[in-house]
Amino acid sequence: MGVLYAWSVLSKALVSEWGWSNASASMPYTVGIVTFAAAVLCSGVLQDRMGPRKMVILGTSLVGLGMIASSFVSNPVGLVMTFGVLVGTGIGFAYACLSPSAMKWFHPSKKGMVNGLIAGGFGMAPLYLAPTTSALIASVGISSAFLYLGIAVLLVAVPLSFTIVNPPAGYTPAQPRGLKESGKTASAVADFNWRQMLKTRQFYYLWIMFAFASSAGLMLIGNITTIASVQGGIANAAYLVSILAL
């Protein structure tokens, strides 16, 4: 599902092999990021009605089909629609359901670890996707690389999606051994709905912080191979994408 973070390898190939401009090669990635963010918001609402399993199955299916569809287009507008819109939406649908579902299975004291493992797994995808994509482009070309990656998503991610479920009604996660109760009662904790959240200044502080921080990271992730080529004279920099993922 982290194929978005390996775009730098695909982007460089689009420029060097298909003669696209850097701006055109970056556009599917840019649209994919925006679509991803919008889909996460929508998925959060839809999973409350449909459950996480259906949303993750839908998301992984869109990613696989979007990658396969990308193998049949060779122009920026087409790739914006197949990769930017379809793949971006699929990633957002699936990713938004993983943490909420997983956290329900564990004690609240484990929320940080659970979220960290899921986010880490997503972010570590370029560790294997970057060299795999680079090897596919070198051996079978850009279009076939999209095709094979899409088939892999349908064969691996979609079946795994069937394992994503919420706990049964009345399920209470066991308290970790040695953990002492804080003594706080439920009434001592303020729980805001989304409308109340939007009225707090802390929400906007956090939103601005994440917007700037993620923008810097995403710009680097999407262009690291081009930066390496122009600034460092490194021809094949797929390994830098893997190092950046780590």
VMD Tcl script that draws the C-alpha trace (Angstrom):
set ca {
  {0.00 0.00 0.00}
  {3.02 2.27 0.33}
  {3.60 2.40 -3.43}
  {2.99 6.16 -3.31}
  {6.24 6.58 -1.39}
  {8.23 4.85 -4.15}
  {7.03 7.30 -6.81}
  {10.47 8.90 -7.05}
  {11.76 5.84 -8.91}
  {8.84 5.91 -11.36}
  {9.10 9.68 -11.80}
  {12.76 9.55 -12.80}
  {12.00 6.83 -15.36}
  {9.14 8.88 -16.85}
  {11.58 11.76 -17.38}
  {14.52 9.75 -18.68}
  {12.69 7.12 -20.78}
  {9.47 8.80 -21.88}
  {10.82 12.34 -22.08}
  {8.32 13.87 -19.66}
  {9.13 17.13 -17.90}
  {9.75 17.00 -14.15}
  {6.49 18.87 -13.57}
  {4.47 16.37 -15.63}
  {6.17 13.40 -13.95}
  {5.36 14.81 -10.51}
  {1.70 15.56 -11.22}
  {0.30 12.02 -10.65}
  {2.14 11.90 -7.32}
  {0.86 15.35 -6.33}
  {-2.74 14.47 -7.17}
  {-2.29 11.13 -5.42}
  {-1.22 12.84 -2.19}
  {-4.21 15.23 -2.27}
  {-6.62 12.40 -3.12}
  {-5.10 10.24 -0.40}
  {-5.71 12.95 2.19}
  {-9.31 13.52 1.06}
  {-10.02 9.77 0.98}
  {-8.77 9.35 4.55}
  {-11.36 11.88 5.68}
  {-14.16 10.15 3.76}
  {-13.06 6.69 4.88}
  {-13.26 7.69 8.53}
  {-16.97 8.38 8.07}
  {-17.71 5.39 5.83}
  {-16.03 2.80 8.06}
  {-18.42 3.66 10.88}
  {-21.24 2.54 8.60}
  {-19.63 -0.25 6.59}
  {-16.98 -1.57 8.96}
  {-13.20 -1.59 8.39}
  {-13.01 -4.85 6.42}
  {-15.15 -3.64 3.51}
  {-13.30 -0.33 3.33}
  {-9.86 -1.98 3.33}
  {-10.95 -4.50 0.67}
  {-12.30 -1.62 -1.43}
  {-9.13 0.40 -0.87}
  {-6.66 -2.36 -1.76}
  {-8.75 -3.29 -4.81}
  {-8.67 0.31 -6.04}
  {-4.89 0.42 -5.58}
  {-4.36 -2.79 -7.55}
  {-6.78 -1.86 -10.33}
  {-5.39 1.68 -10.47}
  {-1.85 0.37 -10.91}
  {-2.98 -2.03 -13.63}
  {-4.90 0.75 -15.39}
  {-1.75 2.89 -15.21}
  {0.04 0.32 -17.36}
  {-2.28 1.14 -20.28}
  {-1.71 4.91 -20.36}
  {1.33 6.88 -21.46}
  {0.32 10.50 -20.98}
  {0.28 12.75 -17.88}
  {-3.50 13.25 -17.81}
  {-4.15 9.52 -18.02}
  {-1.67 8.75 -15.25}
  {-3.17 11.48 -13.08}
  {-6.54 9.72 -13.34}
  {-5.33 6.14 -12.88}
  {-2.52 6.62 -10.37}
  {-3.36 9.98 -8.84}
  {-7.10 9.45 -8.39}
  {-7.66 5.66 -8.25}
  {-4.50 4.63 -6.39}
  {-4.59 7.70 -4.13}
  {-8.21 7.05 -3.17}
  {-7.54 3.37 -2.55}
  {-4.59 4.05 -0.25}
  {-6.63 6.59 1.72}
  {-9.61 4.25 2.09}
  {-7.48 1.39 3.38}
  {-4.98 3.29 5.53}
  {-7.64 5.23 7.46}
  {-9.24 2.02 8.72}
  {-6.15 0.22 9.99}
  {-5.25 2.15 13.15}
  {-8.82 2.57 14.52}
  {-9.52 -1.12 14.01}
  {-6.20 -2.32 15.43}
  {-6.37 -0.11 18.52}
  {-9.68 -1.68 19.58}
  {-7.92 -5.01 20.07}
  {-5.32 -3.65 22.51}
  {-5.25 -1.98 25.90}
  {-5.16 1.86 25.75}
  {-1.60 1.77 27.09}
  {-0.55 0.12 23.79}
  {-2.02 2.76 21.46}
  {1.34 4.35 20.74}
  {2.97 1.04 19.88}
  {0.05 -0.08 17.68}
  {-0.08 3.19 15.77}
  {3.70 3.21 15.42}
  {3.81 -0.30 13.96}
  {1.09 0.48 11.41}
  {2.58 3.82 10.36}
  {6.03 2.25 10.32}
  {4.88 -0.61 8.12}
  {3.34 1.83 5.67}
  {6.42 4.05 5.64}
  {8.83 1.12 5.28}
  {7.22 -0.02 2.02}
  {9.84 1.75 -0.17}
  {12.50 -0.40 1.49}
  {11.51 -3.22 -0.86}
  {9.30 -1.39 -3.37}
  {12.02 1.00 -4.57}
  {14.56 -1.66 -5.63}
  {11.76 -3.90 -6.92}
  {10.29 -1.10 -9.04}
  {13.73 -0.10 -10.30}
  {14.50 -3.68 -11.31}
  {11.12 -4.06 -13.06}
  {11.61 -0.84 -15.03}
  {15.07 -1.96 -16.12}
  {13.90 -5.42 -17.20}
  {10.36 -4.96 -18.55}
  {9.79 -1.21 -18.87}
  {7.59 1.35 -17.10}
  {4.19 0.12 -18.29}
  {4.83 -3.50 -17.34}
  {6.22 -2.37 -13.98}
  {2.87 -0.74 -13.23}
  {1.10 -3.92 -14.35}
  {3.15 -6.30 -12.23}
  {2.93 -4.11 -9.14}
  {-0.85 -3.88 -9.57}
  {-1.18 -7.65 -9.87}
  {0.98 -8.05 -6.75}
  {-1.34 -5.75 -4.79}
  {-4.39 -7.82 -5.84}
  {-2.63 -11.07 -4.92}
  {-1.16 -9.94 -1.59}
  {-2.99 -6.93 -0.14}
  {-6.57 -7.83 -1.06}
  {-6.55 -11.28 0.60}
  {-4.91 -9.81 3.71}
  {-7.71 -7.21 3.85}
  {-10.14 -9.93 4.90}
  {-8.31 -10.18 8.25}
  {-9.16 -6.57 9.23}
  {-12.10 -6.73 11.63}
  {-13.31 -4.97 14.77}
  {-13.47 -6.94 18.04}
  {-16.80 -8.59 18.92}
  {-19.30 -6.62 20.99}
  {-18.36 -6.51 24.66}
  {-14.69 -7.28 24.04}
  {-12.35 -5.78 26.63}
  {-8.59 -5.97 26.04}
  {-6.62 -7.42 28.90}
  {-4.60 -5.02 31.01}
  {-0.84 -5.57 30.58}
  {0.82 -7.28 33.54}
  {2.44 -4.84 35.91}
  {0.48 -1.82 34.68}
  {-1.11 0.18 37.46}
  {-4.45 1.93 37.00}
  {-4.17 5.71 36.79}
  {-7.18 6.23 39.02}
  {-8.90 8.49 36.51}
  {-12.58 7.93 35.94}
  {-14.30 8.14 32.60}
  {-15.86 11.44 33.59}
  {-12.41 12.98 34.01}
  {-11.62 12.52 30.32}
  {-13.05 14.97 27.77}
  {-14.11 13.31 24.54}
  {-14.80 15.71 21.65}
  {-16.77 15.02 18.51}
  {-15.41 16.44 15.25}
  {-17.57 19.56 15.37}
  {-16.31 20.43 18.86}
  {-12.76 19.66 17.75}
  {-12.96 22.24 14.96}
  {-13.77 24.91 17.54}
  {-10.50 24.42 19.43}
  {-7.32 26.33 18.59}
  {-5.23 23.24 19.31}
  {-6.71 21.52 16.26}
  {-5.50 24.29 13.96}
  {-2.07 24.39 15.62}
  {-1.71 20.64 14.99}
  {-3.10 20.87 11.45}
  {-0.66 23.62 10.46}
  {2.24 21.78 12.08}
  {1.49 18.56 10.23}
  {0.80 20.36 6.93}
  {4.22 22.02 6.89}
  {6.11 19.03 8.24}
  {4.52 16.52 5.86}
  {4.92 18.87 2.88}
  {8.67 18.96 3.40}
  {8.88 15.19 3.78}
  {6.64 14.42 0.82}
  {8.55 16.79 -1.47}
  {11.77 14.97 -0.62}
  {10.23 11.48 -0.90}
  {8.76 12.19 -4.32}
  {11.94 13.69 -5.80}
  {14.88 12.07 -4.04}
  {16.14 10.18 -7.13}
  {16.01 13.31 -9.29}
  {17.79 15.30 -6.58}
  {20.44 12.59 -6.39}
  {20.90 12.63 -10.17}
  {21.12 16.40 -10.57}
  {22.89 17.34 -7.35}
  {24.97 14.24 -6.67}
  {25.51 12.77 -10.11}
  {24.04 9.43 -8.97}
  {22.41 7.64 -11.91}
  {20.59 4.83 -10.11}
  {19.49 6.13 -6.72}
  {16.70 3.69 -5.85}
  {18.70 2.64 -2.81}
  {18.38 6.21 -1.45}
  {14.60 5.78 -1.42}
  {15.07 2.68 0.75}
  {17.46 4.49 3.09}
  {15.00 7.39 3.36}
  {12.23 4.91 4.24}
  {14.36 3.55 7.08}
}
mol new
graphics top color blue
foreach p $ca { graphics top sphere $p radius 0.5 }
foreach p [lrange $ca 0 end-1] q [lrange $ca 1 end] { graphics top cylinder $p $q radius 0.2 }
display resetview
